[in-house]
Amino acid sequence: MTLELSGRDQSMLDGEQGPSAAAAMKILVAFSNAVGAPSLLDIAGAHIDGCLYHGKAGLDFVERLVEGGGRVQVPTTLNVGSFDLIHPGMVKMPAAEEVPARRLMRAHLELGCQATFTCAPYQTRFRPGFGEQIAWGESNAIVFANSVVGARTNRYGDFIDLCCAMTGRAPAWGLQLSENRRGRILFELAVPDPEPSDSLFVGVGLFIGQASGDRIPVVAGLPQPRDEDQLKALGASAATTGAVALFHAVGITPEASTLDEAFQGHAPEATIRISRADVDQALARLSTVRDGAPVAAVSLGTPHFSHEEWMRLLPMLREIAPGRRIPIYVNTGRATLTRLQEEGALAGMEAFGLIPVADTCTYVTSILERLDGVVMTNSGKWAHYAPGNIGVSVAFAEMRDCIRSAAAGHVVRGAS
C-alpha cells in the first residue's frame, strides 16, 4: 500500500518548511509505511512522553529539532521529566545527570510545547474532546483519553509522538479509526459493590491488562465510579500490566452505552468472568510485605493527583493527624499544585509530613529520603514499577490506610 500524502505533507517532506519539519515528516512517513497506514490525518493536539532523560540519543534528537528551527504545529503537552523544576532541592541527582535532564525538558519548551510536565494532561485545560484526533504518548494518558474521554490516539512511543506534534499529522491507522475501536473480549464483573473502593478499580485494571493481550476489553458489571479518578486508576493499571490502550465499560464510558455498542454489533471473541477472588489476588501481588512491616514513606499520585484527589486527602490528613512524621509524597501536576497554593489549601500541611512533588514522579527519580523501609501507595502503577525501578519494598492499600500507616509507623490495612 502506498502512503498518500497531501500537498502540505509533501512540502514538509521536501524541506520547504524547514529542516526540522522535514526530518519529522520523514520519520512519520517511514512509521506510517511500516504500520500500513494509507494516509495521514490532522490532529488537534499531542502529548510527548520523551521528557524523561534516558541517555544522550534522546537529548540529541530534540536539540537537533530545536537547532533546525522546529516548532510544534498543535497544542502539545509534556509528560513528566527526570527533575522537579518547582522543588529542585528535593531531587538527589549527580550533576552529570541533572544537566542533561534539565536540558531535555528545556529543549521541548523551545519547540513550543506547554510546560505541563504531567502524566495526566487530560485533567488540565488541554483535555481533548470526544472524537478528537490526537497523538499521545504515556500509557495511562493514552488509555484515559481513548476510554474515558473518547478522543482518538494510538500508543505512540518516544519520537513518533513528537514527530506528530511537529507536523500536526498522524497515521490514519489503528485506534484513530472507528472500526478498530470495537471491543474484542468481554469481562463480566461479578463483584457486587454499590460504593466501590478505589482498590476495586485498580484490581479490575490489573486483571484485564494481563488477560486482554492485544484485544480491546469490554467490562460489564462495573459499578458506577465515584469520579473519573477511579477510571483513571483502572486504565493506568490495565496499561501497566498489559498493552491496553482502550477499554469500554458498559453504561459508563462514552462509546459503550450498551454491550452491543461496545462490540459494534459483533460477538465477543472470548468471555471471562472476574470474581472478588480474582480482584483480591491481583491486588495481593502488588505488595511485597505483610501488615505490620515498618513504613519509611507513603507515595501517592501515580498517575498525578487531581484536584479532587487532593480534596479527599487533605481532610484525611487532618482527621488522622500522623503523630510520627513519616513523609507523605504526593506526585501532582504543576497546574494542580498552583491552584492548591492559590486556594491556600496546603497551608500548614507540612506539619503532617506532606511533601508535594511536581514535574516528575517518585518511582522514576531519586526523591525518597529512605529506600530501606516499606513504601505504602494506593497506586497500582507505582506498586508495579517501584520495586524494579528504585529497589523499594511496597505495600499497596487504600489511601486512608496509607495515611493510617504513616500515623502508626507500620503497615495497617483494613480492620488491622
Secondary structure, DSSP 8 states (H G I E B T S, - for coil): ---B--HHHHHHHTTTT-HHHHHHHHHHHHHHHHHT-SBEEE-SEEEE---S---HHHHHHHHHHHHTT---SS-EEE---SS-SSSGGG----HHHHHHHHHHHHHHHHTT--S---S-GGGSTT---TT-BEEE-SHHHHHHIIIII--B-----TTHHHHHHHHTEEES-GGGSGGG-S--EEEEE----SS--HHHHHHHHHHHHHHHTTS-EEEES----SSHHHHHHHHHHHHHHS--S--EETTTSTT-SSHHHHTTT---SEEEEE-HHHHHHHHHTT-SS-TT-BEEEEEEEEEEE-HHHHHHHHHHHHHH--SS---EEEEE-HHHHHHHHHHTTTTTGGGGTEEEEESS-TTTSS--S--SSEEEES-HHHHHHHHHHH--EEEE--HHHHHHHHHHTB---TT-
